[in-house]
C-alpha cells in the first residue's frame, strides 16, 4: 500500500539535488528548466572559436548528453543500413541501441551497454531521451520503449522494462520521446496502453507503484509537476487530453480535452502564475487557468492559431511572464504566458525562417546560449522587444537530415563547458571566461 507523503516532504524530496551543483544530470539541466547557473562563463567567443577539450565518436540519435559525477552519459543507435528519414513512414531498421559512459575530463569510454533493437518509427536515427543521473544510478529510455536503470559507476543493469511488451502497446509514430521524470522515490514515464498512459516505478527496484490513464497514443510531452490549489499535481499531456494526477498515488485530479494533430503533442506544459500553457502542431494551443480552491482548470482559449506558439523540437523557455521558443513555422517567438498574445517573431539565431527550425535555448545570467540546427553555438539576448545576437561559433557539422542537414540534439552545460553531439561525434568545449 502506498503511503501518501505530506506536500512539504514531497516537495523537499523533489528538490533534492540530482548531482553536483555544476552538473547537467538530466534533460534541461539541474532543475529541468534550461537554466545554466554557473558564473565565470565567457562573454563572447574567441576569434578562432572556443577550445575543444576532447572529441569522442558517437552513433546516431537525438538524445542529448547528461553530465554528472565526473561522467558523461549518452544514448545512440548503430546500424549497418542507410537510415532514410521519411516522415510518417515506419520502415524497420535492425541495429543496436547503446548507452555509453565517458570520462568527463578526457572523453575516454568507461563502460557501454548494448542491446539489439529494430526501430520502426519515423525519423529512425536513434534514441530521443537524455539520460537521467540520480543517486548513483542512470536511467535511459530508448526510441522503442526500452526503459533501463544502470549502476552509474559500473554500467551494471539494475532493472529494465520493455514498455510496449509489458503494457500491450506500440511506440507512437515518432517513438518514445518523453523524458522520464524522477520525483522522490519514483521514476515517472509515459508507457501507453489501456490504463497505463503514465506509469510510476520505484526508481531503485523498478517495481510498478501505480499506473493511470488511457489515450490513443503516448504523445511526446515529458511529465511535469506543478503546485496549485495547495497540492502537487503531476501534469500529463497526451493526444486526447491534458490531465493532472496525484504524483504519489496516480489518482486523477482533473482532465480537459485536447486534440493533437497526428498525435504530436511535444512540449511540456508551462505554468506562469495561475495559468498553464500547452502548444501543439498546427496551432493546437491551449491556455488553462488553474483553480485555487481545489484542483481543476478553466479553458481560457483553445486551438487559436493566431495565439501562442506551436513548438516542434524545442521546449519554450519561460522568463518572467514571457515564453520564448521556436514555432513550427520556423520563427523564434515571444509570447505572453498568461494571455497567449504574440509579442514578436524573428528568425533568431538560425538566421532565416525554416519549417521546424530548431535552436535549443539555455539561459546563463542575463543572456542566452542557443545551439542551432546548423551546429552553431550562439550567445544572444531576449526581451519583450526582440532578439539580439552577441557572438557565434561553429561547434559541429549537421549530420542528420530533415529535408536539409540538421543537428537536433540538445547539448549539456556543465563545469564551464558545453557537451554537444551530432551523429558522428560528441565534443566537449571549454566556455570558461
N, C-alpha and C positions, 0 to 999 in steps of 0.2 A: 504494500500500500504506500502511495506517495504521500510525503508529509509536506504540507504547504508552508513555505517559509514566509516570514514577515516581509513586507515591502522593503524595509531598511536593510535587512540582512541580504535579500536577493540583490538589491542594488549594489551593496558592497562587494558581493561575490562577482557580479558582472563587471565591476570596475577594477577588479584585481589585475595587476599588471600581467600582460601576456609574456613579457620578456624584459630585457634591459630597456631603459628609457630611450636609448638611441637606436633600438632595433626597429624593424618593419616586419612584424611577425605574421601578418595576415593581409588579406585584401583591404586596400585603402588605409593601411597603416595601424599604428598602436591603438587608436581609439575608433578605427573604422570610419574615419571622417575625412580622409585625404588631407590631413594637416601634418606637416613635417615640422616638428617643434624645435629642431636643433638651431643653435646660433653658430656664428663663425663660418657661414657659407658665403662663397664669392658673390660679388655684386654684378660682375659681368665676366664673360668667358675670355680667356687669353686669345690673342690673335690667331695662334695655331691650334686653338681648341683646348679643352681640358685634358689632363693627363689620364691615359688609360692605364690602370694599375695591373689588370690582367684580362685575358681572354680565355674562354673555355668553350669547347664545342657543344652544340645543342641540337636536338632534333626539332621537329615542327610542333606547333601548338600556339594557343592563345593565352595560356596560363602565365601570369606574372610570377616573378620570384618572390620568396619570403626570406627575410634575414633575421636570425635570432641566435643568440648564444655563440657567436663566432662562426656560424654556419649559414650557408645559402641553400635553400631548397627550391627545386624547380621540377615541374612535371612536363613531359613531352611525349612525342609519338614518333616511331621509326617504322617505315615500311619500304619494301623493295619496289613498290609500284609508284608510278607517277600519279600524284593526287590532283584531281581536277576539281575546281570549285564551280559547281553548277547549282545555283540556288534553287531550292525546292526539290532537288534530286537526292536520292538516298542510295547511291551506289555503294556496295560493300567494298571495304579496303582492309585486307588482313594485315596485321602488323603487331607491334609491341608498344604498349604504354609503359613509360618509365617514370620512376620517382628517383631523383638524384640529389645527393647531399654533397656540397662542395665546401672546402675550407674558405672562409670569408677573406682571409689575408692573401691567399695565393691562387684560388680558383681550382686547386687540386681536388679531384674526386675522392671523397671519403667513403661513401657507400652508394649502392644503387640497387633498386628493386625493379624487376621487370615482370610483366605478365602479358600473355597473348590476348589480343582483342581484335575483333573485326568491327570497324566503325561502319555505320550505315546511316550517317546523319549528313545534313547539308553543311558545307564548309568543314570537310572531314580531316582537317590538318592536325587535330590532336586535342588534348585537354584544354578546358576553358578556365578552370578554377584555380586560383592561387592557393598554394598550401597554407595551412594554419598551424603555427607552432605554439604550444601551450604546455607548461608544467612538465617539460621533458619528453613531450610527445609531439608528433607531427601528423596532421590529418590531411588526406587528399581525396578529391572526388574527380574521377575520370569522365571523359565525354560520354561513355556508355553506361555510367552509373555505378562504377566500382568505388565504393567508399572504404578507405583503408586507414587504420591507425598504426603508426610506427613508433618504436623507441627512437627518439631523436639522435641519440649518440651512436647506436649500432645499426639502425635500419631494420631491426627485427620487427616482423609484423605481429602486432599485439591483438588485433581483431580486424575483421573485414565483413562487409555486406555487399552482395550483388543486388542492388536495389530493384532493377526490373524483374529479376527472377523471384525475389522474395515477396514483392508486392504486386506481382502479376500485372505488369505494365510494360511499357517500352519507352525508350528515350523520346523526347519531343523532337521535332524536325531538326533543330539546331543543337541537340544533345543536352546533357546535364551541364548547366552553366551558372546555376545559382550557388554562390559561395556559401558553404555551411557556416553556421554561427555557433560559437562557444558561449554559453551562458551558465555561469556557475559550474555545476557538475554535468551539465547537459551539452551535447552536440545536437543542434537542430538543423535539419536539412529537408529540402523538397525531395520526395520519393516518387509520388504518383500512385495510381491505383485506387481501388474502392476503399474509402475511409482512411486513406493514408497519403493524402496530398502532402502533408507535412508530418515528419516523424522526429521524435526526440529520443536520442540514445544516451546511455551513460557513457561519458567521454573516456572513462578508464577501462570499462569492461565491454562496451559495445552492446549491452543489453538494451532492448527497446523499453523505454519508460512510458511513452504514450504515442498515439497516432491520431490524426484528426483530418477531417475534410475530404471532399471528393470534388475534383474538377476534371475536365476532359483531357487536359494535359498538365504537365508540371508548370509550364512557363519558365521564365529565366530570372525572376526577380528574387534576389537574396533576402532571407528573413531579416527583420529588424525589430528591435524592442523600443517602445516609447513609453512615456508615462503620461496618463491623462485620467481625469476623474479619480485621482488618488490611488491608481493601481498601475502596475506594469502590464503593458499589453504587447503581445507578440503579433506584429502585423505581417500577414502573408498575402501577397498579391498573386493572383492566378488569371488564366484566360477568361474565367467566367465571373469572378467576384474578388473583392478585397475583403479580407476577414481579419478579425483580431481574436486572439486566444489568450487564456491564462498560460503563461510560459511554463508554469510548474505542473499543470495537470492536462493541458490541451482542451480545457473547457472553452467553448466558443463564447465570446463576449458580444460580438456584433458582426454583421455581414452587410455588404451593399453590392448590387450588381455592377459588373464591369465586363465589357466585351472587347477582347484583344484581337486585332486583325492578325490572322494566321497564327494565333496563339502567342504572338510576340510581345508579351509584356516583360520588360527588361530591367528598368530602373527600380531601385529600392525606394519606397515612398519617403518623402522628405517632410519632416514636421517643422513648422515655424509657428511658434506661439500655440494657438488652439486650432491651427489649420494643418491639413495633411494633403500633400500633392502627389498625384501619380500621373505620369505621362507616357503614352504608348504610341506605337506606329500608326501613321495616317491620322494624326490628330485625335487619338483616343485619350483625351485628357480628362482628369477627374480631380476636382478640388472639393475636399471634405472639411466640415467644421466639426471638431471633436466636442462632444458634450462634456460638461464639467461636473454634473451631478451624479451621473452613472455612466459606465462605458457605453458609447454609442456615437453615431455620426449623423450629420445632416449634409446633403449634397448642395454645394454652392453652385457649381456648374459641371457639366458633363459633355464630352465629345464636341467641344467647341474648337474647331481647327484654327480659329483666329486667336486663341488664348494659349498660354503656357508654352511648353516645348515638348518635343517627342524624341527622347534620346534613343539611340540605337546601340552604340558601343560604349558610351561614356556616361558614367554616373554624374549627374549635375552636382555642383558644389553650392552649398548654402552659406552665404556670407551676410550676416545680419538678416534682413528680410528679403534678400535678393538671391535668386538662383542663377548661376552661370553654367552653361553647358552647350554641347553641340547638338543641334537639331537634326532630325533625319534628312532634311533637305541640304545640310552641309553648312549652315550658318552657326556661328557662335552667338548665342543669345543671352541677354539679361532679362529676367522675368521676375515680377513680383511674386513672392511665395504665398502671399495672403490674398491676392486678387487674381493672379494669373495674367495680369497685363504685361505685354511685351514692351520693354524699355528701349532696346536697340538690337540690331543684328549686324554682324560683321563676319568676314571670312576668318578673322582672327589669325593665329599663328600659322594656319595652313596656307594662307595667302590667296586662296581662291575658293569659291563655293563648289563643293563636291558632294554629291549624294552620299550619305553615310560617312561624311567627313569625320575624321577622328583625331582628337588631341586630348590626352589624359591630363587632367588638372590636379595639381597639388599646391597647397598654399604653404609658404615659408615666410614668416614675418608678415610684412606688408605687401609682398609680391607673390607671384605665382610662377611655378615651373610647369611648362607644357611639353609633353612628349608627343610629337606628331606622328601621323601615319607614314610620313616620309623618312622617319628615323632621326629627326632633328629634336634637340632639346632647346627650348626657348624660355627665356626669362621675360616676364611681362607683368603688367598691372591691369586690374579690372576694377571698374567702378560703375556707378549708375550712369556715368557719362560715356563710357566706352572702354575699348581695349587699346593698350599701348605696348609696343614691343620695346624691350630694353637691350637684349643680347640674344645671339643664336649660335649654336654649334651643331655640327653633324656628329651623331653617335654611331648609327647603324644604317646599313642599306635595307630598304624594304624588300623582303624576300617572299612574302605571301602575295596572294592575288585576290582582288575583288573587282575584276574588270580593269584594275590598274594595280601596280605594285604597292603593297602596304605592309606596315608592321603594326599589328593590332594586339599588342600585349602591354599591359600597364607595368611600368618599372617600379622598383622599390627604392626608397631613400633611407639610408641608414649610415651612421658613423661618418657623416660628412661626405658620403659617396652616393652615387646612383648606380643601380644594378639593372641593366636592361638587356632584353634578348630579342632576337629575331628567330628565323627557322634554321639558322646555321651556327650561331654563337651566342653566348651570354658574356657580357662585358661588365667590368667594374671600373668606374670612372671617378676620379678624385674631384670633389667640388668644394674643398676647404678654401677659405679665404687666404 
